[in-house]
Amino acid sequence: MTSERQQQLIERLLLEAEQAVLVGDWTTVSTRCTSILALQPEHPEGTELLQAAARATKTTNKQGGSPADPRIAIPELIDAETALDAGDSQSAWELADQVLAADKSNMAALLIAAEAELIEQEFESAATYLDTALAIEPENIDALLMRAEVAGRQGDDGRVRALARSVLRISPKNDDAQLLLNQSDVRDVDNQQSRRDRLEQLNDAIAQRTLRGWTLVDRNDSDVTATLSLPPKRVNHVLHLLLSIVTFSVWLIVWFMLSMFQRPEKRVLISIDRYGQLSERQVSVR
């Protein structure tokens, strides 16, 4: 009895074989059906398509065409699925990579490699495999769903929604796509709430500084940052010199004390990160 993962693989292989029939790619039909029969020897549709591929290949050979040249190593593909079932994503990736070395357009191998990279949290690599798969088959539902999952892990909810809607256009009742769409919408609401909270926190920080004599120079609500300035304290030395002369140097003490407390202009950049942590740093005055 085939496992659920093997059944999913069989369905993907059968879809690839059927699509290859439409374009007359009997080599792909043959290799995909051979894979199906390796997983489930008595699969009726796989058997029929393999026989059709044999007839088409025989006809091609009689007409002077090239014989079929299987391009994938079936044992590696099966072992890769088994490795994924066992949680050995590294071995699964290595086996899928061997298949892709022989057949770069093998959808099953591309999806296995992408899933292995996703498990390892190598999101960029997983996205590359899936983008390659979607370039070959833009309406491959498994590739679209996995690409949406990768986009979600990367925080790109806009891409998640676009991919999920693409799946729903192909399969309107697809539960996985609807779930991804709902989760993305929930995250979007949470992000908006988090943004409002961060802006309120920024407003409080600005208000506290303003009460201490700071003035707002610049504010960026997109980045949730603000730049504030504390005006300089300067001493009018000419005036104090005249006062010192008039008071016969008595004012020198006052002049000296005021000079001790003079300061240049100060600027500070306040930012609130996505975790709600406030940070402040001095910035130079131009």
C-alpha positions as CSV (number, residue, x, y, z in Angstrom):
1,M,0.0,0.0,0.0
2,T,1.5,3.4,-1.0
3,S,2.0,6.0,1.6
4,E,0.3,9.4,1.4
5,R,3.5,11.1,0.3
6,Q,4.1,8.5,-2.4
7,Q,0.5,8.9,-3.6
8,Q,1.1,12.7,-3.8
9,L,4.3,12.0,-5.8
10,I,2.4,9.6,-8.1
11,E,-0.2,12.3,-8.8
12,R,2.5,14.9,-9.6
13,L,4.2,12.4,-12.0
14,L,0.9,11.5,-13.7
15,L,0.1,15.2,-14.2
16,E,3.6,15.8,-15.8
17,A,3.1,12.7,-18.0
18,E,-0.3,14.0,-19.2
19,Q,1.0,17.4,-19.9
20,A,3.9,15.9,-21.8
21,V,1.4,13.9,-24.0
22,L,-0.2,17.2,-25.0
23,V,3.1,18.5,-26.4
24,G,4.3,15.2,-27.8
25,D,7.2,14.8,-25.4
26,W,7.1,11.0,-25.2
27,T,10.5,10.8,-23.5
28,T,9.1,12.7,-20.5
29,V,5.9,10.5,-20.6
30,S,8.1,7.4,-20.5
31,T,10.3,8.5,-17.7
32,R,7.4,9.8,-15.6
33,C,5.3,6.6,-16.1
34,T,8.3,4.5,-15.3
35,S,8.6,6.4,-12.0
36,I,4.9,5.8,-11.3
37,L,5.1,2.1,-11.9
38,A,8.2,1.9,-9.7
39,L,6.1,3.3,-6.9
40,Q,2.9,1.4,-7.7
41,P,3.5,-1.4,-10.2
42,E,-0.1,-2.0,-11.1
43,H,-1.1,1.7,-11.6
44,P,-3.5,1.5,-14.6
45,E,-3.1,5.0,-16.0
46,G,0.7,4.8,-15.7
47,T,0.7,1.5,-17.6
48,E,-1.5,2.8,-20.4
49,L,0.6,6.0,-20.9
50,L,3.8,4.0,-20.8
51,Q,2.5,1.7,-23.5
52,A,1.4,4.7,-25.5
53,A,4.9,6.2,-25.1
54,A,6.4,2.9,-26.3
55,R,4.2,2.9,-29.4
56,A,5.0,6.5,-30.2
57,T,8.7,5.9,-29.7
58,K,8.6,2.9,-32.0
59,T,6.9,5.0,-34.6
60,T,9.5,7.7,-34.3
61,N,12.3,5.3,-34.6
62,K,10.8,3.8,-37.8
63,Q,10.7,7.3,-39.2
64,G,14.3,7.9,-38.4
65,G,13.8,9.8,-35.1
66,S,15.9,9.4,-32.0
67,P,15.1,6.7,-29.5
68,A,13.8,7.5,-26.1
69,D,16.5,8.5,-23.6
70,P,15.3,8.3,-20.0
71,R,16.9,11.2,-18.1
72,I,16.1,10.5,-14.5
73,A,17.4,7.9,-12.0
74,I,14.2,6.5,-10.5
75,P,15.8,4.9,-7.4
76,E,17.3,8.2,-6.4
77,L,13.8,9.9,-6.6
78,I,12.2,7.2,-4.5
79,D,15.0,7.3,-2.0
80,A,14.7,11.1,-1.8
81,E,11.0,10.8,-0.9
82,T,11.9,8.1,1.7
83,A,14.6,10.4,3.2
84,L,12.0,13.2,3.5
85,D,9.6,10.9,5.3
86,A,12.4,10.0,7.7
87,G,13.3,13.7,8.3
88,D,16.6,13.5,6.5
89,S,16.3,16.6,4.4
90,Q,20.1,16.7,3.6
91,S,20.0,13.3,2.0
92,A,16.8,14.1,0.2
93,W,18.3,17.2,-1.3
94,E,21.5,15.3,-2.4
95,L,19.4,12.6,-4.1
96,A,17.1,15.2,-5.8
97,D,20.2,17.1,-6.9
98,Q,21.5,13.9,-8.6
99,V,18.2,13.6,-10.5
100,L,18.3,17.3,-11.5
101,A,21.9,16.9,-12.8
102,A,20.4,14.5,-15.4
103,D,17.1,16.2,-15.9
104,K,17.0,19.9,-14.9
105,S,13.3,20.0,-15.7
106,N,12.2,17.1,-13.5
107,M,9.3,18.6,-11.5
108,A,9.3,15.9,-8.8
109,A,13.0,16.5,-8.1
110,L,12.6,20.2,-8.1
111,L,9.8,20.0,-5.6
112,I,11.7,17.5,-3.4
113,A,14.8,19.8,-3.4
114,A,12.7,22.8,-2.6
115,E,11.0,21.0,0.3
116,A,14.3,19.9,1.7
117,E,15.7,23.5,1.5
118,L,12.5,24.7,3.1
119,I,12.9,22.3,6.0
120,E,16.5,23.6,6.4
121,Q,15.2,27.2,6.3
122,E,17.2,27.9,3.2
123,F,14.4,30.1,1.9
124,E,16.4,31.7,-1.0
125,S,17.5,28.4,-2.3
126,A,14.0,26.9,-2.0
127,A,12.6,29.9,-3.8
128,T,15.0,29.4,-6.7
129,Y,14.0,25.7,-7.1
130,L,10.3,26.7,-7.1
131,D,10.7,29.6,-9.5
132,T,12.4,27.2,-11.9
133,A,9.6,24.7,-11.5
134,L,7.0,27.4,-12.1
135,A,8.8,28.6,-15.2
136,I,8.3,25.1,-16.5
137,E,4.8,24.6,-15.3
138,P,3.2,27.9,-14.2
139,E,0.0,26.2,-13.1
140,N,1.6,23.5,-11.0
141,I,-0.4,23.7,-7.8
142,D,2.2,22.0,-5.6
143,A,4.9,24.4,-6.7
144,L,2.5,27.4,-6.3
145,L,1.6,26.3,-2.7
146,M,5.1,25.7,-1.7
147,R,6.3,29.0,-3.2
148,A,3.6,30.7,-1.2
149,E,4.8,29.0,2.0
150,V,8.3,30.2,1.3
151,A,7.1,33.7,0.7
152,G,5.3,33.6,4.0
153,R,8.5,32.5,5.8
154,Q,10.2,35.5,4.1
155,G,7.5,37.9,5.4
156,D,6.2,38.7,1.9
157,D,2.5,38.4,2.5
158,G,1.7,40.2,-0.7
159,R,3.4,37.4,-2.7
160,V,1.6,34.8,-0.5
161,R,-1.8,36.3,-1.4
162,A,-1.0,36.5,-5.1
163,L,0.2,32.9,-5.2
164,A,-2.7,31.6,-3.2
165,R,-5.2,33.4,-5.5
166,S,-3.4,31.8,-8.5
167,V,-4.1,28.4,-7.0
168,L,-7.7,29.3,-6.3
169,R,-8.1,30.4,-9.9
170,I,-6.9,26.9,-11.0
171,S,-8.6,25.0,-8.2
172,P,-11.4,27.2,-6.5
173,K,-11.9,24.7,-3.7
174,N,-8.3,24.2,-2.7
175,D,-8.2,24.2,1.1
176,D,-4.5,24.8,1.4
177,A,-4.6,27.9,-0.8
178,Q,-7.6,29.3,1.2
179,L,-5.7,28.6,4.5
180,L,-2.6,30.4,3.2
181,L,-4.8,33.3,2.1
182,N,-6.5,33.5,5.5
183,Q,-3.3,33.3,7.5
184,S,-1.8,36.1,5.3
185,D,-4.8,38.3,6.0
186,V,-4.5,37.6,9.8
187,R,-0.8,38.5,9.7
188,D,-1.6,41.7,7.8
189,V,-4.1,42.7,10.5
190,D,-1.6,41.9,13.2
191,N,1.1,43.9,11.4
192,Q,-1.2,46.9,11.1
193,Q,-2.1,46.7,14.8
194,S,1.6,46.4,15.7
195,R,2.4,49.4,13.5
196,R,-0.2,51.5,15.3
197,D,1.2,50.5,18.7
198,R,4.7,51.4,17.6
199,L,3.6,54.8,16.3
200,E,1.9,55.5,19.6
201,Q,5.1,54.5,21.4
202,L,7.0,56.9,19.2
203,N,4.5,59.7,19.9
204,D,5.1,59.2,23.7
205,A,8.9,59.3,23.3
206,I,8.6,62.5,21.2
207,A,6.3,64.1,23.8
208,Q,8.7,63.3,26.7
209,R,11.6,64.9,24.8
210,T,9.6,67.9,23.9
211,L,8.8,68.6,27.5
212,R,12.6,68.7,28.2
213,G,13.1,71.4,25.5
214,W,13.7,69.3,22.5
215,T,12.2,70.1,19.1
216,L,11.0,67.7,16.4
217,V,13.2,68.0,13.2
218,D,12.1,65.1,11.2
219,R,9.7,62.2,11.4
220,N,9.3,59.0,9.3
221,D,6.2,57.0,10.1
222,S,7.1,54.3,7.5
223,D,10.3,53.4,9.5
224,V,8.8,54.6,12.8
225,T,11.6,56.9,13.5
226,A,12.0,60.6,14.6
227,T,14.9,63.0,14.8
228,L,14.8,65.7,17.6
229,S,17.1,68.6,18.3
230,L,18.1,70.3,21.5
231,P,18.9,73.9,20.8
232,P,22.4,75.1,21.7
233,K,23.2,77.2,24.7
234,R,25.5,80.0,23.7
235,V,27.1,82.8,25.7
236,N,27.2,86.4,24.3
237,H,30.9,87.0,25.1
238,V,30.8,90.6,23.8
239,L,28.0,91.5,26.2
240,H,29.6,89.8,29.1
241,L,32.9,91.6,28.4
242,L,31.2,95.0,28.5
243,L,29.4,94.0,31.7
244,S,32.7,92.9,33.3
245,I,34.3,96.3,32.4
246,V,31.4,98.3,33.8
247,T,31.4,96.3,37.0
248,F,35.2,96.5,37.4
249,S,35.6,92.7,36.8
250,V,32.9,91.6,39.3
251,W,30.8,90.2,36.4
252,L,33.7,87.9,35.5
253,I,32.4,85.3,37.9
254,V,29.0,85.3,36.3
255,W,30.6,85.2,32.8
256,F,32.7,82.2,33.8
257,M,29.8,80.3,35.3
258,L,27.7,80.8,32.2
259,S,30.5,79.7,29.9
260,M,30.7,76.5,31.9
261,F,27.1,75.6,30.9
262,Q,27.2,76.5,27.2
263,R,26.7,73.6,24.8
264,P,26.4,73.0,21.1
265,E,23.2,71.8,19.4
266,K,22.4,68.1,20.0
267,R,20.4,65.8,17.8
268,V,19.0,62.3,18.6
269,L,17.4,59.7,16.4
270,I,14.6,57.7,18.1
271,S,13.4,54.4,16.5
272,I,11.0,51.7,17.5
273,D,11.7,48.3,16.0
274,R,9.1,45.7,15.1
275,Y,9.4,44.1,18.5
276,G,8.5,47.4,20.2
277,Q,12.0,48.1,21.5
278,L,12.9,51.8,21.7
279,S,16.4,52.9,20.8
280,E,18.1,56.3,20.7
281,R,21.4,57.3,19.2
282,Q,23.2,60.6,18.7
283,V,23.4,62.0,15.2
284,S,25.7,64.6,13.8
285,V,24.4,68.1,13.1
286,R,25.0,69.3,9.6
